Amino acid sequence: MNTLYLVLGIIILIMGIITYYHPRAVRFISLSQRPRTTSLLTLGLGIIMIIVGLVV
């Protein structure tokens, strides 16, 4: 278990949850111009980072 990936994954997942419920927060983390796309990308990236942190 790699703690760094796990912590980063949790932080990214929290950012994804915030942008999902508050689309105006997307201007601070802009992966895409559309708020829904950005929130889904950050949620997916957070989940992937948590899985990598648990596996590696």
URNORLIN-V840986 format. One record per pair of residues at least 12 apart in sequence whose ideal C-beta (glycine too) atoms are under 10 Angstrom apart, sorted by sequence separation. I is the first residue (numbers start at 1). GAP is how many residues later the second one is. D is the distance in Angstrom with one decimal. If there is no record, write none. Layout:
i: {I:I}
gap: {GAP:GAP}
d: {D:D}
//
This chain:
i: {19:23:26:29:15:16:22:23:25:26:29:15:25:31:20:23:19:20:23:26:12:19:22:20:21:19:20:19:20:18:19:16:17:19:20:15:16:19:20:15:16:18:19:16:17:16:17:15:16:14:15:16:12:13:16:17:12:13:15:16:12:13:15:16:12:13:14:12:13:12:13:11:12:13:9:10:12:13:8:9:12:13:8:9:11:12:9:10:9:10:8:9:7:8:9:5:6:7:9:10:5:6:8:9:4:5:6:8:9:5:6:7:2:5:6:5:6:4:5:2:3:5:6:2:5:1:2:4:1:2:1:2:1}
gap: {12:12:12:12:13:13:13:13:13:13:13:14:14:14:15:15:16:16:16:16:17:17:17:18:18:19:19:20:20:21:21:22:22:22:22:23:23:23:23:24:24:24:24:25:25:26:26:27:27:28:28:28:29:29:29:29:30:30:30:30:31:31:31:31:32:32:32:33:33:34:34:35:35:35:36:36:36:36:37:37:37:37:38:38:38:38:39:39:40:40:41:41:42:42:42:43:43:43:43:43:44:44:44:44:45:45:45:45:45:46:46:46:47:47:47:48:48:49:49:50:50:50:50:51:51:52:52:52:53:53:54:54:55}
d: {9.2:3.5:4.8:9.6:8.9:9.1:8.9:7.3:9.3:7.2:6.8:6.1:9.0:8.7:8.6:8.5:6.6:8.1:7.2:9.4:9.4:9.0:9.3:9.2:8.4:5.8:4.0:4.1:7.8:8.4:9.2:8.5:8.1:9.3:8.3:9.6:5.6:6.0:6.7:8.9:7.7:8.8:8.5:7.8:8.6:3.4:7.2:5.3:3.6:9.2:8.9:7.8:9.8:7.7:7.4:8.5:5.8:6.6:9.1:5.2:8.4:9.6:7.3:8.6:9.4:8.4:7.6:5.4:3.1:3.8:6.7:7.7:8.8:9.9:8.1:7.2:8.9:7.9:9.5:5.2:5.8:6.7:8.5:7.2:8.7:8.6:7.4:8.2:3.0:6.6:5.4:3.6:9.0:8.8:7.7:9.5:7.7:9.5:7.3:8.6:5.5:6.1:9.3:5.5:9.6:7.6:9.5:7.5:8.8:8.9:8.5:7.6:9.9:4.9:3.2:3.3:6.7:7.3:8.3:7.3:7.1:9.0:9.6:5.1:6.6:6.6:8.3:9.8:5.8:8.5:8.2:4.7:7.6}
//
